[in-house]
Amino acid sequence: MTRRSALLVVHTGRKAAVTAGRELADRLAAAGMQVRVLESEAAALDCAAAHVTDPAAGANGSDLVVALGGDGTLLRAAEFARPAGAALLGVNLGHVGFLAEAERTDLESMVERLLSSSYDVEERMTLDVVVRRGDDVVADNWALNDVTVEKAARQRMVDLMVEVDARPLSRWPGDGVVCATPTGSTAYAFSAGGPVVWPSVEAILVVPISAHALFARPLVVAPASTVAIEVPSDAGGAIAFCDGRRTIDLAVHDRLEIRGGTQPVRLVRLSGATFTDRLVGKFRLPVRGWRGPSDEESGAD
């Protein structure tokens, strides 16, 4: 029987995350699971039960990646989980923690669920990104939440040409453009005025950021579509951010192409809470007074 393995990715700048990571490592190792931690985090965790792994090896050989921190830590952990095909679990030790499935108080029950494989895995759509400079591909990246193209200089706007499926759509002068997945619809795209999209819907969101244009509404396009953003000659400098973590400098005449990703991120789900319940809980939406459907309307016995 193959020994199960888990990679822990921890926000070592948060004492609560370090404490929870050390406790989780001890519990999983005591139950016979191989626990791995990143070389850069090993000293802070100081956990004798964990094996130190080179970041270059990532999550290779692990069937689980557990992120302890906020959504930023989970996005960092996704960089290890996605290429390995490992399931990714977020433990929220940040603020909103929208992507996280568990809280610090759930640690004991969470360990039992992980050891018995009593959890579901939900595949989340990603975005693939390439940047073309003439006939050459000069960058190749991906994102779970979003790809944003923003102005390089704070004191001026960036002027971007947006295209969908090889046809020009509009030219947007402003602060930039966000292209997001449904997972990222509650992140930067949400702050920029985009719609919230349920994760079961596969789509690409295109949301202008503070655009000075008559037509600057958020758009929802098909996952098979290709969204291209071009930097015209008089646009000034621009920068692309993938999940706010990986940057690509864009030169004049560069063309950034975004399409639905070929490889999803596999998120662990421990509870049966619906996405609606998650929205209400994380954003503390006012639902007082809701009575719900009657037994007859809901089909209950």
C-alpha positions as CSV (number, residue, x, y, z in Angstrom):
1,M,0.0,0.0,0.0
2,T,1.4,3.4,-1.0
3,R,2.0,5.7,1.9
4,R,0.0,8.9,1.7
5,S,1.9,12.2,1.6
6,A,0.9,15.8,2.3
7,L,2.8,19.1,1.6
8,L,2.1,21.9,4.1
9,V,2.4,25.5,2.8
10,V,2.3,27.9,5.8
11,H,2.2,31.7,6.2
12,T,5.2,31.8,8.5
13,G,4.6,35.5,9.2
14,R,1.5,34.6,11.3
15,K,2.2,32.9,14.6
16,A,-1.2,31.2,14.5
17,A,-0.5,29.7,11.2
18,V,2.9,28.4,12.4
19,T,1.3,26.9,15.5
20,A,-1.5,25.3,13.5
21,G,1.0,24.0,10.9
22,R,3.2,22.3,13.6
23,E,0.2,20.7,15.2
24,L,-1.2,19.5,11.9
25,A,2.2,18.0,10.9
26,D,2.5,16.2,14.3
27,R,-1.1,14.8,14.0
28,L,-0.7,13.6,10.4
29,A,2.7,12.1,11.0
30,A,1.5,10.3,14.1
31,A,-1.2,8.6,12.0
32,G,1.4,7.4,9.5
33,M,1.1,10.0,6.8
34,Q,4.3,11.5,5.4
35,V,4.4,15.2,6.0
36,R,6.5,17.5,3.9
37,V,7.3,21.2,4.4
38,L,9.1,23.7,2.1
39,E,12.8,24.3,2.7
40,S,12.1,28.0,3.1
41,E,9.6,27.4,5.9
42,A,11.2,24.5,7.8
43,A,13.1,26.7,10.3
44,A,10.1,28.7,11.3
45,L,7.9,25.6,11.7
46,D,10.7,23.7,13.6
47,C,8.8,20.4,13.3
48,A,10.7,17.2,13.8
49,A,7.8,15.2,12.3
50,A,8.1,16.8,8.9
51,H,10.4,16.1,6.0
52,V,12.0,19.1,4.3
53,T,11.5,19.3,0.6
54,D,13.1,21.5,-2.1
55,P,10.6,23.9,-3.6
56,A,11.7,22.7,-7.0
57,A,10.2,19.3,-6.2
58,G,7.0,21.0,-5.2
59,A,4.2,18.6,-4.3
60,N,5.5,15.8,-6.6
61,G,4.5,12.5,-4.9
62,S,2.0,14.2,-2.6
63,D,-1.7,13.6,-2.9
64,L,-2.6,16.5,-0.6
65,V,-1.4,20.1,-0.3
66,V,-2.6,22.0,2.8
67,A,-2.4,25.8,2.9
68,L,-2.4,27.5,6.3
69,G,-3.0,31.2,6.1
70,G,-5.2,33.4,4.0
71,D,-6.3,33.3,0.3
72,G,-2.8,34.6,-0.6
73,T,-1.2,31.5,1.0
74,L,-3.7,29.3,-0.8
75,L,-2.8,30.8,-4.2
76,R,0.8,30.2,-3.4
77,A,0.1,26.6,-2.5
78,A,-1.9,26.2,-5.8
79,E,1.5,26.7,-7.6
80,F,2.6,23.4,-6.1
81,A,-0.7,21.5,-6.1
82,R,-1.7,22.1,-9.8
83,P,1.3,20.6,-11.6
84,A,1.3,17.6,-9.2
85,G,-2.4,17.1,-9.6
86,A,-2.7,17.1,-5.8
87,A,-5.9,18.1,-4.0
88,L,-5.6,21.5,-2.2
89,L,-7.1,22.3,1.1
90,G,-7.1,25.8,2.6
91,V,-7.2,26.4,6.4
92,N,-8.1,30.0,7.0
93,L,-5.9,31.9,9.4
94,G,-6.3,35.2,7.6
95,H,-9.2,37.6,7.3
96,V,-12.0,36.7,4.8
97,G,-10.3,33.5,3.6
98,F,-12.9,33.0,0.8
99,L,-11.1,30.1,-0.8
100,A,-10.4,28.3,2.5
101,E,-12.5,25.3,3.4
102,A,-11.6,25.0,7.1
103,E,-11.0,27.3,10.1
104,R,-8.4,26.9,12.9
105,T,-11.1,25.5,15.2
106,D,-11.8,22.7,12.8
107,L,-8.3,21.2,13.0
108,E,-9.1,18.1,15.0
109,S,-12.1,17.0,12.8
110,M,-10.2,18.0,9.7
111,V,-7.4,15.6,10.5
112,E,-9.8,12.8,10.9
113,R,-11.4,13.6,7.5
114,L,-8.0,13.8,5.8
115,L,-6.8,10.5,7.2
116,S,-9.9,8.7,6.2
117,S,-10.2,10.5,2.8
118,S,-13.7,11.6,3.8
119,Y,-13.8,14.6,1.6
120,D,-14.9,15.7,-1.9
121,V,-12.6,17.2,-4.5
122,E,-14.0,20.1,-6.7
123,E,-12.2,21.0,-9.9
124,R,-11.8,24.7,-10.4
125,M,-11.3,26.3,-13.8
126,T,-8.0,28.1,-14.4
127,L,-6.7,30.5,-17.1
128,D,-3.8,29.9,-19.4
129,V,-1.8,33.0,-20.5
130,V,0.7,33.7,-23.2
131,V,2.3,36.9,-24.3
132,R,3.3,37.4,-27.9
133,R,5.8,39.9,-29.1
134,G,5.6,39.8,-32.9
135,D,6.0,36.1,-33.9
136,D,7.6,35.1,-30.6
137,V,6.0,33.8,-27.4
138,V,7.9,35.7,-24.6
139,A,5.8,34.6,-21.6
140,D,3.7,31.6,-20.6
141,N,1.8,31.5,-17.3
142,W,-1.5,30.6,-15.7
143,A,-3.9,31.8,-12.9
144,L,-6.6,30.3,-10.6
145,N,-8.2,33.7,-9.7
146,D,-7.4,36.3,-12.3
147,V,-5.0,37.8,-14.8
148,T,-4.9,41.6,-14.6
149,V,-3.2,44.1,-17.0
150,E,-2.5,47.3,-15.2
151,K,-0.7,50.6,-15.8
152,A,3.0,50.6,-15.1
153,A,3.1,54.3,-14.1
154,R,0.8,55.5,-11.3
155,Q,0.6,59.0,-12.7
156,R,-1.0,58.1,-16.0
157,M,-3.6,55.8,-17.5
158,V,-3.0,52.8,-19.6
159,D,-4.7,52.5,-23.0
160,L,-5.6,48.9,-23.8
161,M,-7.2,47.3,-26.8
162,V,-9.5,44.3,-26.0
163,E,-10.4,41.6,-28.4
164,V,-12.6,38.5,-28.1
165,D,-12.3,35.6,-30.5
166,A,-10.1,37.4,-32.9
167,R,-12.5,40.4,-33.2
168,P,-11.9,43.8,-31.7
169,L,-14.2,44.7,-28.9
170,S,-13.2,48.1,-27.5
171,R,-10.3,50.3,-26.5
172,W,-10.3,51.1,-22.8
173,P,-8.2,53.9,-21.3
174,G,-8.1,53.6,-17.5
175,D,-6.3,51.7,-14.8
176,G,-6.4,48.3,-16.5
177,V,-8.4,45.2,-17.2
178,V,-9.2,42.1,-15.0
179,C,-9.8,38.7,-16.6
180,A,-11.1,36.3,-14.0
181,T,-12.4,32.8,-13.5
182,P,-15.6,32.2,-11.5
183,T,-13.3,31.4,-8.5
184,G,-11.7,34.8,-8.9
185,S,-15.1,36.6,-9.3
186,T,-15.1,37.3,-5.6
187,A,-11.6,38.7,-5.6
188,Y,-10.2,41.7,-7.6
189,A,-12.9,41.4,-10.3
190,F,-15.5,41.8,-7.5
191,S,-13.8,45.0,-6.2
192,A,-13.7,46.4,-9.8
193,G,-17.5,46.0,-10.1
194,G,-17.7,42.5,-11.8
195,P,-20.4,40.0,-11.1
196,V,-20.2,37.1,-8.7
197,V,-20.2,33.8,-10.7
198,W,-21.0,30.5,-9.2
199,P,-18.0,28.1,-9.4
200,S,-20.1,25.5,-11.3
201,V,-20.4,28.0,-14.2
202,E,-17.4,27.9,-16.5
203,A,-16.7,31.3,-18.0
204,I,-14.1,34.1,-18.3
205,L,-14.9,37.5,-16.8
206,V,-13.6,40.6,-18.4
207,V,-13.8,43.6,-16.1
208,P,-12.4,47.1,-16.9
209,I,-10.8,48.9,-14.0
210,S,-11.9,52.6,-13.8
211,A,-12.2,52.8,-17.6
212,H,-12.8,56.2,-19.2
213,A,-15.2,54.9,-21.9
214,L,-18.9,54.9,-22.6
215,F,-18.9,51.1,-23.0
216,A,-17.0,49.7,-20.1
217,R,-19.3,47.1,-18.6
218,P,-18.2,43.8,-17.1
219,L,-18.4,41.0,-19.7
220,V,-18.9,37.2,-19.3
221,V,-17.5,35.2,-22.2
222,A,-17.4,31.5,-23.0
223,P,-14.6,29.4,-21.5
224,A,-13.6,28.3,-25.0
225,S,-13.2,31.9,-26.1
226,T,-9.8,33.7,-26.4
227,V,-9.6,37.1,-24.8
228,A,-6.7,39.2,-26.1
229,I,-5.4,42.4,-24.7
230,E,-3.0,44.5,-26.9
231,V,-0.8,47.4,-25.8
232,P,-1.1,50.0,-28.6
233,S,1.9,52.2,-29.6
234,D,0.8,55.2,-27.5
235,A,-0.4,53.2,-24.5
236,G,2.6,53.6,-22.2
237,G,4.0,50.7,-20.1
238,A,1.8,47.9,-18.7
239,I,2.3,45.0,-16.3
240,A,0.3,41.7,-16.2
241,F,-0.2,40.0,-12.9
242,C,-1.2,36.3,-12.6
243,D,-3.1,35.8,-9.3
244,G,-1.3,39.0,-8.0
245,R,1.8,36.9,-7.6
246,R,3.6,36.4,-10.9
247,T,4.3,39.4,-13.0
248,I,4.9,39.9,-16.8
249,D,6.3,43.2,-18.1
250,L,4.4,44.2,-21.3
251,A,6.1,46.3,-24.0
252,V,4.4,48.4,-26.6
253,H,2.7,46.2,-29.3
254,D,2.7,43.2,-27.0
255,R,-0.3,40.9,-27.2
256,L,-1.5,39.0,-24.1
257,E,-3.9,36.1,-24.8
258,I,-6.1,34.4,-22.2
259,R,-8.1,31.3,-22.5
260,G,-9.6,28.6,-20.3
261,G,-6.8,26.5,-18.7
262,T,-6.0,23.0,-19.7
263,Q,-5.3,21.9,-16.1
264,P,-7.7,22.7,-13.2
265,V,-6.9,23.2,-9.5
266,R,-8.5,20.5,-7.4
267,L,-9.9,22.0,-4.2
268,V,-10.8,19.9,-1.2
269,R,-14.4,20.3,0.1
270,L,-15.1,19.1,3.7
271,S,-18.6,20.5,4.2
272,G,-21.8,20.3,2.2
273,A,-22.3,24.1,2.3
274,T,-23.5,25.6,-0.9
275,F,-21.8,28.5,-2.6
276,T,-24.7,30.7,-1.6
277,D,-24.1,29.8,2.1
278,R,-20.4,30.6,1.6
279,L,-21.3,34.0,0.1
280,V,-23.6,34.8,3.0
281,G,-21.1,33.6,5.6
282,K,-17.9,35.2,4.3
283,F,-19.5,38.6,3.3
284,R,-22.0,38.6,6.2
285,L,-24.9,39.3,4.0
286,P,-28.2,40.3,5.6
287,V,-30.6,37.3,5.3
288,R,-32.7,37.9,8.5
289,G,-36.4,37.4,7.7
290,W,-35.8,34.6,5.1
291,R,-38.5,31.9,5.5
292,G,-37.5,29.6,2.7
293,P,-39.7,27.4,0.5
294,S,-42.6,25.5,2.1
295,D,-42.4,21.7,2.2
296,E,-44.6,21.5,-0.8
297,E,-42.5,23.9,-2.8
298,S,-39.2,22.2,-1.9
299,G,-40.5,18.7,-2.6
300,A,-39.7,17.5,1.0
301,D,-41.6,14.6,2.4
